[in-house]
Amino acid sequence: MHDLLTSRPDYSLVFHGAPCALMLINVEGGAIVDANRAALTLLDCDSASVLGKTTIDIGMWAQPMDRSRLMHVFSEDRRLTKRAVRLLRRTGKEFDAELSIEAVNFSGATCFLVAIVDCSDQIHLTEELRSARDQLSVALRGTVAGAWHCNLETLEVEFSPSAWELLERTGAARGSGPFAAYVHAQDVPTLLASLDALKLENRVLDLPLRLICANGSFKWFRLQGQLSTARSGNAAAGYARGTLEDIHASKVAELNRIRDNERAWLAITAANMGTWEMFEDYTSIWDPQTYRIYGYDPGTSRLPAEIYRDALSDEDYARCNRWLAKSLKHGLSLSIEFRVHWPDGQTRWLASRGHVSTNAASGARSLLGMNWDITDRRRSEHVLLDHRRQLSTLTVQLMQQEQQTTKKLAQVLHDQLGQTLTAARLMLDLQLQSHPSEAAIRMDGLMTQAMEQVRDLLVDLRPPMLEERGLGFALDNEVRRAQSLTQVCDLLFHVTDEAMERRWPSDIEYAFFMIAREAITNALVHSRAKLIQVRLEVAHEGLTVEVIDDGLGFPAAGMERRAGHLGLVGMQERAAAVSARLSVGSEPGDGSRVKLAWEPHK
């Protein structure tokens, strides 16, 4: 593009010789193709630091979202004329400017011709005129809060009685003295520079600064003034007079707002967040970071709405738009996550939060929000979900292996060890009949104990009632057995007729029985309960079982550290293996509740 410009001597002469600041910006990518001497001087830059970069790159915008606003206006009218903006020089100093943009063509290539006019002096003069008018208005009304009179040669100042009252000074604390002695040390250079400018340039003084009160504290005041004819008839440049107004409350509030805004900006920057605003006509403005989050250079000429539409799939675009419309219509807060497809082919996940705001001046509503990239979090969640699926599959396999191993062990105990013990018992009975002895009698007692232990172990490993009559009868028998083991706690079993008679898949019945047994055991051992209730119900073609106790309970945060935690983990694994939902609720001193629910897949 630069070659095209230099190849046209007439355009080049006009462009570089113009007194107005001009820049030529490529439509594709937003790079600055050329800038004349006036533009480089205005921005305090050299050509090497400007050419090939975007206006965002060179930090030209005091408020970066202004660029997005202007792009919307330009897209409708195809030109901009004298738009007021705040810009930044390379030194970081802000200035007021008027911006005009026109689309131009060079040998078929389209670019933006940008003209910048520095309006700082004009605005400053307007402010001075307003300040002088304000002072005149105050003087005419006779309501001056405080007055001051300063010798610009010696810089000694005198205050009126009302001004001394504002400064909270009485008696000997009043009197004339160096102006700097009454001013906060950090504001002294500003005061001296302002007084010099007042003397040299005959400007109106309008300055917020901190003055020191009698107790050593400081307050904010608005110091307004102008050159004055000296009392002794000396030159007018020798003295200045003006008014003093207490603005401490409003200034502190303003500084707090600025500080809060700076904190918010730092937090957003550190979190790599982008801010955006959407209006009721669905046009949007983005800050530079939001462009980057969507995979675009902030200098692009593409509008946010175009980028947004191209970046989202049809499904996500429709879903997000529904939420945006609801938020704008009903004043709802927005919280949504969606995928965006970058121009380079990457797919990223974004989170967006926003709330509705009303413009105090126009009454127009808009949705203010921020986005941030959550791709890494989503990937981590996907990996975790995949691990959970693998763990669930492994748990199912382990549960199946457990059932097979338990069944095989029960068969061995019953068919082999049981038969061996029975045969030994018969031989011992014969021994007792033919040759009774004390040793044989003791052996008979041990043999009886061993056979009872094997019988109890068989019941634990493979409850016969569960296989023969189903879950309802097995739980009823388990409650009765547990009741026989305690004298300090009552156990009750509540069951509907349907749940008592109905049969379920064997793996479901086995998992429900083992979880209920573990919950009953935990309540008996740990809760010091006086009452334990077991409820079995059929619900929505599914099955639920609850174990409720009135014991000590435990805080939810302490579940992972509670004694018996391994039993809780085992219950969770068994529930996951049969796709059932397990919930454990408890509060200290209010007992606990274990609920297991299962529904058949439809």
C-alpha positions as CSV (number, residue, x, y, z in Angstrom):
1,M,0.0,0.0,0.0
2,H,2.9,2.4,0.8
3,D,4.3,1.7,-2.7
4,L,0.9,2.6,-4.2
5,L,1.0,5.9,-2.3
6,T,4.5,6.9,-3.2
7,S,3.9,5.9,-6.8
8,R,1.3,8.8,-7.0
9,P,3.4,11.9,-6.4
10,D,0.4,14.2,-6.3
11,Y,-1.2,12.2,-3.5
12,S,2.1,11.8,-1.7
13,L,2.8,15.6,-1.8
14,V,-0.7,16.4,-0.4
15,F,-0.6,13.6,2.2
16,H,2.8,14.3,3.7
17,G,2.6,18.1,3.4
18,A,-0.8,18.5,5.0
19,P,-0.8,20.5,8.3
20,C,-3.5,18.2,9.6
21,A,-2.5,14.8,11.1
22,L,-3.3,12.1,8.6
23,M,-2.9,8.3,8.7
24,L,-3.6,5.7,6.0
25,I,-4.8,2.3,7.4
26,N,-5.2,-0.9,5.6
27,V,-8.8,-2.3,5.7
28,E,-7.5,-5.9,6.0
29,G,-5.8,-6.3,9.3
30,G,-5.9,-2.6,10.4
31,A,-2.2,-2.0,9.9
32,I,-1.0,1.6,9.5
33,V,0.3,2.0,6.0
34,D,1.6,5.5,6.3
35,A,1.4,8.6,8.6
36,N,2.4,12.1,7.8
37,R,4.7,14.3,9.8
38,A,1.8,16.1,11.5
39,A,0.5,12.7,12.8
40,L,3.9,11.6,14.0
41,T,4.4,14.9,15.8
42,L,0.9,14.8,17.4
43,L,1.4,11.2,18.7
44,D,5.0,11.9,19.6
45,C,6.1,8.9,17.5
46,D,8.5,8.1,14.7
47,S,7.6,6.2,11.6
48,A,9.4,3.0,12.6
49,S,7.2,2.7,15.7
50,V,4.0,3.3,13.8
51,L,4.2,1.7,10.3
52,G,2.9,-1.8,10.0
53,K,1.2,-1.7,13.4
54,T,-2.4,-1.2,14.4
55,T,-3.8,1.8,16.4
56,I,-4.3,-0.7,19.2
57,D,-0.6,-1.8,19.0
58,I,0.7,1.8,19.3
59,G,-1.7,2.5,22.2
60,M,-3.4,5.4,20.6
61,W,-6.8,5.0,22.3
62,A,-7.3,6.3,25.9
63,Q,-10.4,4.2,25.9
64,P,-9.9,1.2,23.6
65,M,-13.6,0.4,23.3
66,D,-14.0,3.8,21.5
67,R,-12.5,2.2,18.4
68,S,-15.1,-0.5,18.4
69,R,-17.9,2.1,18.7
70,L,-16.5,4.2,15.8
71,M,-16.3,1.0,13.7
72,H,-20.0,0.5,14.1
73,V,-20.8,4.1,13.2
74,F,-18.5,3.9,10.2
75,S,-20.1,0.6,9.0
76,E,-23.5,2.4,8.7
77,D,-22.5,5.7,7.2
78,R,-19.2,4.7,5.5
79,R,-17.6,7.8,6.9
80,L,-17.0,9.6,10.2
81,T,-16.8,13.4,10.6
82,K,-15.3,15.2,13.6
83,R,-16.0,12.5,16.2
84,A,-14.8,13.6,19.7
85,V,-12.4,11.0,21.2
86,R,-9.7,10.9,23.9
87,L,-6.3,9.7,22.5
88,L,-2.9,9.0,23.9
89,R,0.5,10.2,22.9
90,R,3.4,7.7,23.2
91,T,4.4,9.4,26.5
92,G,1.1,8.3,27.9
93,K,-0.4,11.9,28.0
94,E,-4.0,12.1,27.0
95,F,-5.5,14.7,24.7
96,D,-8.8,15.5,23.2
97,A,-9.2,15.2,19.5
98,E,-11.7,15.1,16.6
99,L,-11.5,12.1,14.3
100,S,-12.6,11.9,10.7
101,I,-12.4,8.8,8.6
102,E,-13.0,8.2,4.9
103,A,-12.7,5.1,2.8
104,V,-10.4,5.7,-0.2
105,N,-9.0,3.5,-3.0
106,F,-5.6,3.3,-4.5
107,S,-5.3,1.2,-7.7
108,G,-8.2,-1.0,-6.5
109,A,-7.0,-1.4,-2.9
110,T,-9.2,-0.1,-0.1
111,C,-7.9,1.7,3.0
112,F,-9.1,4.2,5.6
113,L,-7.9,7.8,5.5
114,V,-7.9,9.1,9.1
115,A,-7.6,12.8,10.0
116,I,-6.9,13.8,13.6
117,V,-7.4,17.3,14.9
118,D,-6.0,18.2,18.4
119,C,-8.8,20.0,20.3
120,S,-7.0,20.2,23.7
121,D,-6.5,24.0,23.5
122,Q,-10.1,24.7,22.4
123,I,-11.5,22.5,25.2
124,H,-9.1,24.1,27.7
125,L,-10.3,27.6,26.7
126,T,-13.9,26.5,27.0
127,E,-13.2,25.2,30.5
128,E,-11.4,28.5,31.4
129,L,-14.4,30.5,30.2
130,R,-16.8,28.3,32.2
131,S,-14.6,28.7,35.3
132,A,-14.5,32.5,34.9
133,R,-18.3,32.5,34.4
134,D,-18.7,30.4,37.6
135,Q,-16.5,32.7,39.6
136,L,-18.4,35.7,38.3
137,S,-21.7,34.0,39.2
138,V,-20.5,33.2,42.7
139,A,-19.3,36.7,43.2
140,L,-22.6,38.3,42.0
141,R,-24.6,36.0,44.3
142,G,-22.4,37.0,47.2
143,T,-22.0,33.4,48.4
144,V,-18.2,33.0,48.1
145,A,-17.2,30.3,50.5
146,G,-13.7,31.6,50.9
147,A,-11.3,34.1,49.2
148,W,-7.6,34.3,48.8
149,H,-5.0,36.9,47.5
150,C,-1.5,35.9,46.4
151,N,1.6,38.0,45.6
152,L,3.0,36.2,42.5
153,E,6.5,37.6,43.2
154,T,6.9,36.5,46.9
155,L,4.2,33.7,46.7
156,E,2.8,34.9,50.0
157,V,-1.0,34.4,50.4
158,E,-3.7,35.9,52.5
159,F,-7.1,34.2,53.2
160,S,-10.4,35.7,54.0
161,P,-12.1,34.9,57.4
162,S,-14.5,32.4,55.7
163,A,-11.5,30.7,54.0
164,W,-9.8,30.4,57.4
165,E,-12.9,28.7,58.7
166,L,-12.8,26.2,55.9
167,L,-9.2,25.5,56.9
168,E,-10.3,25.1,60.5
169,R,-7.7,27.6,61.7
170,T,-8.3,30.1,64.5
171,G,-6.3,32.8,66.4
172,A,-2.6,32.7,65.9
173,A,-3.0,30.0,63.2
174,R,-4.3,32.7,60.9
175,G,-2.1,35.1,59.0
176,S,-0.2,35.6,55.8
177,G,2.6,33.3,54.8
178,P,4.1,31.4,51.9
179,F,1.3,29.7,49.8
180,A,3.3,26.4,49.8
181,A,3.1,26.2,53.6
182,Y,-0.6,25.6,53.4
183,V,-0.5,23.1,50.6
184,H,0.1,19.3,50.7
185,A,3.7,18.6,49.8
186,Q,2.7,16.4,46.8
187,D,0.6,19.3,45.3
188,V,3.1,22.1,45.8
189,P,4.8,21.6,42.3
190,T,1.3,21.6,40.6
191,L,0.4,24.9,42.5
192,L,3.7,26.6,41.6
193,A,3.4,25.6,37.9
194,S,-0.2,26.8,37.8
195,L,0.7,30.2,39.3
196,D,3.6,30.6,36.8
197,A,1.2,29.8,33.9
198,L,-1.2,32.3,35.4
199,K,1.4,35.0,35.5
200,L,3.0,34.3,32.1
201,E,-0.1,33.4,30.0
202,N,-2.8,35.3,31.8
203,R,-4.9,32.2,32.1
204,V,-7.8,31.5,34.4
205,L,-6.8,29.3,37.4
206,D,-9.1,26.3,38.2
207,L,-7.2,23.8,40.3
208,P,-8.2,21.0,42.7
209,L,-5.6,20.6,45.4
210,R,-5.1,19.6,49.0
211,L,-4.7,22.2,51.7
212,I,-3.5,21.5,55.2
213,C,-5.9,22.2,58.1
214,A,-5.1,23.3,61.6
215,N,-4.8,19.8,63.0
216,G,-2.3,18.7,60.4
217,S,-4.9,16.8,58.3
218,F,-5.7,17.8,54.7
219,K,-8.8,18.4,52.7
220,W,-9.5,18.8,49.0
221,F,-10.4,22.3,47.8
222,R,-11.1,23.9,44.4
223,L,-8.8,26.9,43.9
224,Q,-10.1,29.3,41.3
225,G,-8.5,32.6,40.4
226,Q,-7.2,35.1,37.9
227,L,-4.7,38.0,37.6
228,S,-5.6,41.0,39.7
229,T,-4.6,44.6,39.8
230,A,-2.3,45.1,42.8
231,R,-3.5,47.3,45.7
232,S,-0.5,49.6,45.3
233,G,-1.2,50.1,41.6
234,N,1.6,47.8,40.4
235,A,1.4,45.8,37.3
236,A,-1.6,43.4,37.2
237,A,0.8,40.4,36.7
238,G,2.0,40.9,40.3
239,Y,-1.0,39.6,42.1
240,A,-3.7,36.9,41.8
241,R,-7.0,36.6,43.6
242,G,-9.7,34.0,43.7
243,T,-12.1,31.8,45.6
244,L,-11.8,28.6,47.7
245,E,-14.4,25.9,47.7
246,D,-14.5,22.8,49.8
247,I,-14.8,19.8,47.5
248,H,-13.3,17.2,49.8
249,A,-16.3,14.8,49.9
250,S,-16.9,14.8,46.1
251,K,-13.1,14.5,45.4
252,V,-12.7,11.6,47.8
253,A,-15.6,9.8,46.2
254,E,-14.2,10.5,42.7
255,L,-10.7,9.2,43.7
256,N,-12.3,6.1,45.2
257,R,-14.2,5.5,42.0
258,I,-11.0,5.8,40.0
259,R,-9.2,3.5,42.4
260,D,-12.0,0.9,42.2
261,N,-11.9,1.2,38.4
262,E,-8.1,0.7,38.4
263,R,-8.4,-2.3,40.7
264,A,-11.1,-3.8,38.4
265,W,-9.0,-3.1,35.4
266,L,-5.9,-4.8,37.0
267,A,-8.0,-7.8,38.0
268,I,-9.5,-8.2,34.5
269,T,-6.1,-7.8,32.9
270,A,-4.5,-10.3,35.3
271,A,-7.3,-12.8,34.6
272,N,-6.9,-12.3,30.8
273,M,-10.5,-11.2,30.5
274,G,-12.2,-9.2,27.8
275,T,-15.1,-6.8,28.3
276,W,-18.0,-6.1,25.9
277,E,-21.2,-4.2,25.7
278,M,-24.3,-5.2,23.7
279,F,-27.2,-2.8,22.9
280,E,-30.9,-3.3,22.4
281,D,-30.4,-3.3,18.6
282,Y,-27.9,-6.2,19.1
283,T,-24.8,-4.2,18.0
284,S,-21.8,-4.8,20.2
285,I,-18.6,-3.1,21.1
286,W,-15.5,-5.0,22.3
287,D,-12.3,-4.1,24.0
288,P,-9.0,-5.4,22.4
289,Q,-8.8,-8.4,24.7
290,T,-12.2,-9.7,23.5
291,Y,-11.0,-9.6,19.9
292,R,-8.0,-11.7,20.9
293,I,-10.2,-14.2,22.8
294,Y,-12.0,-14.8,19.5
295,G,-8.7,-15.3,17.7
296,Y,-8.6,-11.9,15.9
297,D,-6.1,-9.0,15.9
298,P,-7.8,-6.0,17.7
299,G,-6.9,-3.9,14.6
300,T,-9.2,-5.9,12.3
301,S,-11.9,-4.0,10.4
302,R,-14.4,-6.7,11.0
303,L,-17.3,-5.8,13.3
304,P,-17.8,-7.8,16.5
305,A,-21.2,-9.1,15.3
306,E,-19.6,-10.6,12.2
307,I,-16.8,-12.2,14.2
308,Y,-19.3,-13.5,16.7
309,R,-21.6,-15.1,14.1
310,D,-18.7,-16.8,12.2
311,A,-17.1,-18.1,15.4
312,L,-20.1,-20.0,16.8
313,S,-21.8,-23.1,15.5
314,D,-25.4,-22.7,14.5
315,E,-26.5,-24.5,17.6
316,D,-24.4,-22.4,20.0
317,Y,-25.3,-19.2,18.1
318,A,-29.0,-19.9,18.5
319,R,-28.6,-20.8,22.2
320,C,-26.5,-17.8,23.1
321,N,-28.9,-15.4,21.3
322,R,-31.9,-16.8,23.2
323,W,-30.1,-16.0,26.5
324,L,-29.0,-12.6,25.3
325,A,-32.5,-11.7,24.2
326,K,-33.9,-12.8,27.6
327,S,-31.3,-10.9,29.5
328,L,-32.0,-7.6,27.6
329,K,-35.8,-8.0,27.7
330,H,-36.2,-9.0,31.3
331,G,-33.1,-7.5,32.9
332,L,-31.7,-10.9,33.8
333,S,-28.0,-11.6,34.5
334,L,-26.2,-13.6,31.9
335,S,-24.0,-16.6,32.6
336,I,-23.2,-18.9,29.7
337,E,-20.4,-21.1,28.2
338,F,-19.9,-21.8,24.5
339,R,-17.4,-22.8,21.8
340,V,-15.8,-20.5,19.3
341,H,-13.9,-21.5,16.2
342,W,-10.8,-19.4,15.5
343,P,-9.8,-18.4,12.0
344,D,-6.7,-20.7,12.3
345,G,-9.0,-23.7,12.9
346,Q,-8.6,-23.9,16.7
347,T,-11.7,-24.6,18.8
348,R,-11.8,-22.8,22.1
349,W,-14.3,-22.7,25.0
350,L,-15.4,-19.3,26.4
351,A,-17.3,-18.3,29.5
352,S,-19.4,-15.1,29.4
353,R,-21.0,-13.2,32.3
354,G,-23.0,-10.0,32.1
355,H,-25.7,-7.8,33.6
356,V,-28.1,-5.2,32.2
357,S,-27.3,-1.5,32.7
358,T,-29.4,1.6,32.0
359,N,-27.8,4.8,30.7
360,A,-28.7,7.5,33.1
361,A,-28.8,10.2,30.4
362,S,-30.6,8.4,27.5
363,G,-32.5,5.7,29.4
364,A,-31.2,3.1,26.9
365,R,-30.4,-0.3,28.2
366,S,-27.4,-2.4,27.3
367,L,-25.8,-5.6,28.5
368,L,-22.4,-5.2,30.0
369,G,-20.2,-8.3,30.3
370,M,-16.9,-10.0,30.2
371,N,-15.5,-13.2,28.6
372,W,-12.6,-15.4,29.4
373,D,-11.1,-18.5,27.9
374,I,-11.9,-21.7,29.8
375,T,-10.5,-24.1,27.3
376,D,-7.9,-25.6,29.7
377,R,-10.6,-26.0,32.3
378,R,-12.9,-27.8,29.9
379,R,-10.1,-30.0,28.7
380,S,-9.3,-30.9,32.3
381,E,-13.0,-31.6,33.0
382,H,-13.1,-33.8,29.8
383,V,-10.0,-35.8,31.0
384,L,-11.6,-36.1,34.5
385,L,-14.9,-37.3,33.0
386,D,-13.0,-39.8,30.9
387,H,-11.2,-41.1,33.9
388,R,-14.5,-41.4,35.8
389,R,-15.9,-43.4,32.9
390,Q,-12.9,-45.7,33.0
391,L,-13.2,-45.9,36.8
392,S,-16.9,-46.7,36.5
393,T,-16.2,-49.5,34.0
394,L,-13.5,-50.9,36.3
395,T,-15.8,-50.7,39.3
396,V,-18.5,-52.7,37.4
397,Q,-15.9,-55.3,36.5
398,L,-14.7,-55.4,40.1
399,M,-18.3,-55.7,41.5
400,Q,-19.0,-58.5,39.0
401,Q,-15.7,-60.2,40.0
402,E,-16.6,-59.8,43.7
403,Q,-20.0,-61.5,43.1
404,Q,-18.4,-64.4,41.3
405,T,-15.6,-64.7,43.9
406,T,-18.1,-64.5,46.8
407,K,-20.3,-67.1,45.2
408,K,-17.4,-69.4,44.6
409,L,-16.1,-69.0,48.1
410,A,-19.6,-69.7,49.5
411,Q,-19.8,-72.8,47.5
412,V,-16.4,-74.0,48.7
413,L,-17.3,-73.2,52.3
414,H,-20.7,-75.0,52.0
415,D,-19.7,-78.0,49.8
416,Q,-16.2,-78.7,51.0
417,L,-15.5,-77.2,54.4
418,G,-19.1,-77.7,55.5
419,Q,-19.0,-81.4,54.5
420,T,-15.6,-81.8,56.2
421,L,-16.9,-80.3,59.4
422,T,-20.0,-82.5,59.2
423,A,-18.0,-85.6,58.8
424,A,-15.7,-84.6,61.6
425,R,-18.7,-84.0,63.8
426,L,-20.1,-87.5,63.1
427,M,-16.7,-89.1,64.0
428,L,-16.6,-87.0,67.2
429,D,-20.1,-88.1,68.1
430,L,-19.0,-91.8,67.7
431,Q,-16.0,-91.1,69.9
432,L,-18.1,-89.6,72.6
433,Q,-20.5,-92.5,72.6
434,S,-17.7,-95.2,72.8
435,H,-15.0,-93.4,74.8
436,P,-16.2,-90.2,76.3
437,S,-13.4,-88.0,77.7
438,E,-12.9,-84.4,78.9
439,A,-10.8,-83.6,75.7
440,A,-13.6,-85.0,73.5
441,I,-16.2,-82.9,75.2
442,R,-14.0,-79.7,74.7
443,M,-13.5,-80.7,71.1
444,D,-17.3,-81.0,70.7
445,G,-17.7,-77.4,71.9
446,L,-15.1,-76.1,69.5
447,M,-16.7,-78.1,66.6
448,T,-20.1,-76.6,67.3
449,Q,-18.6,-73.1,67.4
450,A,-16.7,-73.6,64.1
451,M,-19.9,-74.8,62.4
452,E,-21.8,-71.7,63.6
453,Q,-19.0,-69.4,62.4
454,V,-19.1,-71.0,58.9
455,R,-22.9,-70.7,58.8
456,D,-22.7,-67.0,59.8
457,L,-19.9,-66.4,57.2
458,L,-22.1,-68.0,54.5
459,V,-25.0,-65.7,55.4
460,D,-22.6,-62.7,55.1
461,L,-21.2,-63.8,51.8
462,R,-24.3,-65.0,50.1
463,P,-27.5,-64.2,51.9
464,P,-29.8,-67.1,51.1
465,M,-32.9,-65.1,51.7
466,L,-31.8,-62.6,48.9
467,E,-31.5,-65.3,46.2
468,E,-34.6,-67.3,47.3
469,R,-37.2,-64.6,48.2
470,G,-35.8,-61.2,47.1
471,L,-34.6,-57.9,48.4
472,G,-37.6,-57.2,50.7
473,F,-37.4,-60.4,52.7
474,A,-33.6,-60.2,52.8
475,L,-33.6,-56.7,54.3
476,D,-36.3,-57.7,56.8
477,N,-34.1,-60.6,57.9
478,E,-31.1,-58.3,58.1
479,V,-32.9,-55.8,60.3
480,R,-34.0,-58.6,62.6
481,R,-30.4,-60.0,62.8
482,A,-29.0,-56.5,63.5
483,Q,-31.6,-56.0,66.2
484,S,-30.5,-59.2,67.9
485,L,-27.0,-57.8,68.2
486,T,-27.9,-54.6,70.1
487,Q,-29.8,-53.8,73.3
488,V,-29.5,-49.9,73.1
489,C,-31.0,-49.2,69.7
490,D,-34.4,-49.9,68.0
491,L,-34.4,-50.9,64.4
492,L,-37.6,-50.6,62.3
493,F,-38.2,-51.8,58.7
494,H,-40.8,-49.9,56.6
495,V,-41.8,-51.6,53.3
496,T,-44.7,-51.4,50.9
497,D,-46.4,-54.6,49.8
498,E,-45.3,-54.0,46.2
499,A,-41.7,-53.6,47.2
500,M,-41.9,-56.7,49.4
501,E,-43.1,-59.0,46.7
502,R,-41.5,-57.6,43.6
503,R,-38.2,-58.9,42.2
504,W,-35.4,-56.9,40.5
505,P,-32.3,-57.8,38.5
506,S,-29.9,-59.8,40.6
507,D,-27.1,-57.2,40.5
508,I,-29.6,-54.4,41.6
509,E,-30.8,-56.5,44.5
510,Y,-27.3,-57.5,45.5
511,A,-26.0,-53.8,45.4
512,F,-29.0,-52.5,47.3
513,F,-28.7,-55.1,50.0
514,M,-25.0,-54.7,50.5
515,I,-25.3,-50.8,50.7
516,A,-28.2,-51.0,53.1
517,R,-26.3,-53.5,55.3
518,E,-23.2,-51.2,55.3
519,A,-25.3,-48.2,56.2
520,I,-27.0,-50.1,59.1
521,T,-23.6,-51.2,60.4
522,N,-22.2,-47.7,60.2
523,A,-25.2,-46.3,62.2
524,L,-24.8,-49.0,64.8
525,V,-21.1,-48.6,65.2
526,H,-20.6,-44.8,64.9
527,S,-23.8,-42.8,65.4
528,R,-24.9,-43.8,69.0
529,A,-28.4,-43.8,67.6
530,K,-31.5,-44.7,69.6
531,L,-33.5,-45.5,66.5
532,I,-32.6,-46.7,63.0
533,Q,-35.2,-46.9,60.3
534,V,-34.9,-48.7,57.0
535,R,-37.4,-47.8,54.2
536,L,-37.8,-49.7,51.0
537,E,-40.2,-48.3,48.3
538,V,-41.0,-48.6,44.6
539,A,-41.0,-45.2,43.0
540,H,-41.6,-44.4,39.3
541,E,-40.9,-48.0,38.2
542,G,-37.6,-47.7,40.1
543,L,-36.4,-48.6,43.6
544,T,-35.4,-46.6,46.6
545,V,-34.0,-47.6,50.0
546,E,-33.2,-45.3,52.9
547,V,-31.4,-45.8,56.2
548,I,-32.2,-43.1,58.7
549,D,-30.8,-42.7,62.2
550,D,-31.2,-40.2,65.0
551,G,-27.6,-40.3,66.1
552,L,-24.8,-37.8,66.4
553,G,-24.6,-37.0,62.7
554,F,-21.5,-35.3,61.2
555,P,-20.7,-32.2,59.2
556,A,-20.7,-32.5,55.4
557,A,-17.1,-31.1,55.3
558,G,-16.0,-34.0,57.6
559,M,-17.4,-36.8,55.6
560,E,-14.1,-37.5,54.0
561,R,-12.4,-37.8,57.4
562,R,-15.1,-39.6,59.2
563,A,-14.5,-43.0,60.7
564,G,-16.0,-45.6,58.4
565,H,-15.2,-43.5,55.3
566,L,-13.9,-46.6,53.5
567,G,-17.4,-48.0,54.0
568,L,-18.9,-44.9,52.4
569,V,-16.5,-45.2,49.4
570,G,-17.5,-48.8,49.0
571,M,-21.2,-47.8,49.0
572,Q,-20.5,-45.1,46.3
573,E,-18.7,-47.6,44.1
574,R,-21.5,-50.2,44.4
575,A,-24.0,-47.5,43.5
576,A,-22.0,-46.4,40.5
577,A,-21.6,-50.0,39.3
578,V,-25.4,-50.3,38.9
579,S,-26.0,-46.7,37.8
580,A,-27.8,-45.8,41.0
581,R,-27.8,-42.5,42.8
582,L,-26.4,-42.5,46.3
583,S,-26.8,-39.5,48.6
584,V,-25.6,-39.0,52.2
585,G,-27.0,-36.2,54.3
586,S,-26.1,-35.3,57.9
587,E,-25.8,-32.5,60.3
588,P,-24.1,-32.6,63.7
589,G,-26.6,-33.7,66.4
590,D,-29.3,-34.3,63.8
591,G,-28.6,-37.8,62.7
592,S,-27.9,-38.9,59.2
593,R,-29.7,-40.3,56.1
594,V,-28.4,-42.6,53.4
595,K,-30.6,-42.8,50.3
596,L,-30.1,-45.0,47.3
597,A,-32.3,-44.6,44.2
598,W,-32.4,-46.6,40.9
599,E,-34.6,-46.4,37.8
600,P,-34.5,-48.8,34.8
601,H,-33.1,-47.3,31.6
602,K,-35.8,-46.5,29.1
